[in-house]
Amino acid sequence: MGRMFADVQPAVKKETKKVAIGTFICVILMWAVFGIGHLAAPEQIPFDYTVILAGFIGGVVAVLNFFLMGLTVQKVVSMEDDKQAAAKMKTSYTQRMTFQILWGILAIAVPCFQFVAGLLPLLFPNIVIKTVGIIGGKKAA
């Protein structure tokens, strides 16, 4: 397994680690909101294994999407042909979006997943990136 990640640039590892930590903090906060909501309205808001499982898998899918994007950018930057690089980026985007859509379909269709808890984590890396950017920008200023 260590060999598999040997060619990953330090920047990709570092940023993926940040996004993973932030995403799973968001997943834990989401679980807390589900738990509080369940206490307030147990008939409308579930809090059981379906929420935990869907949130965890959704978080993994979101972080994996970010990591695969980082690997693609790493490869594209070293390419000489701009057209090939653009095609590689487009193919990667299509594959990653398809992967997320398939997860979304599973999260909605399979009863062992609470669909909202499965879909929300797909938004968390974007939130984490913007939050880190805002905090980082304030520290730099």
N, C-alpha and C positions, 0 to 999 in steps of 0.2 A: 504493500500500500504506500509506503514511503517513496518508493521508486515512481509510482504513478504521479505524485505531486512534485517530483524533483525538478521538472521544467517550469513549474509555476513561478512567475516572478514575485519577489517579495511584496511589491505594491498590491498585486492581486490578492495575495494571502492576507495582507494587513487590512485592506478594505473589506474583504469578505468576512474577516473576523469581526470587524466593527459592525457590519450589517447583520451578521448572525446574532451577536450579542444584543443589539438593539431590537432586532425582530423578535427574539424570544422574550425580551423584557416586555415588548408590546403584547405578545401572546399571553404572558402571565397576567398583564393588566386586563386583557380581554376576558380571560377566565374569571378574574375578580369581578368584573362588571356583570358577567353572566351569573356568577354566584349571588351577587347583591340583587340583581334583577329577579333571580329565582326566589330569593327570600321575600321580595316585595310582591311578586306576581307569579307564584309557582305554576299556575295553569297556562300562562302565556310564554314564560321564559324557562327553557329547560336548563338544567345543570347536572349532567351525568357523563358517563363515559363517552357519549357521542360528541359532546362539546370538547372534552379533553383530547380525544383521538383526532378529531377533525382539525382542531387548532394546532396540534403538534405536527401533523402531516402537512397542513397548509403552510406552516412556518418553514418546514424542510423544503417544500417545493419552492417557496419564495427565495430562500437563501441559495438553493441550487440554481435557480434561474439567474440570480445575480452573479454567482461564481462562473457559470457557463458564459455569461456575457463578458466577464472579465477575461476569461481565457480566449474568447474570440477576439476581443480588442487587442490582447497581447499578440495574437497571431497576425492580425490585420496590420498592425503597426510595422511589422517586419517585412511585409510584402512590398514588392517593387511596383507591380502592376496595379494602378488605381482601380481599373475596371474589375479585376479579380478580387481586390480587397472589398470593393463595394458589393460585389456578388456574394462574397463570403459573409459579410455582415448581414446582408438581407436574408440569406439562407438561415443563418443562426437565429435571427429575429423570428423568422417564421417557425422554425423548429421549437424555439423556447415558448412562443405564444401558443403553439399547438399543445405543448406539454402542459401549460397552465390551463388551457381550455379543457383538456382531458381530465385534469384534476378537478376542475370546476364541475364538469358533468358528473364525475364520480361522487363528489361531495353532495351534489343535489340528488342524485338518483339512488345512491346506496344508503339504506336506512341506518347503518352503523355510524353515519356521519351527520352531525348537525350542520346544515349547509352554510349558515351565516358564519359559524365558527371556522368553517373550512375555507371560505372565500375571503374573509377579512384579512387574514395574514398575507395574502398576495399584495395588499396595499402597504404593508408595514415597511418593507425596505425603502420605498419612496419617502415615507414619513421620516424614517431614521436618517436617510441621506440629507434631507432638507434640514432636519433638526441639528444634525452634526455640523452642517454648513453654516447655519445661523450661529450656533454656539462657537464654532471655530472662527467665524468672522468677527464676533464680538471680542474674542481673545486676542485676535491679531490687531484689532483697533485700539 
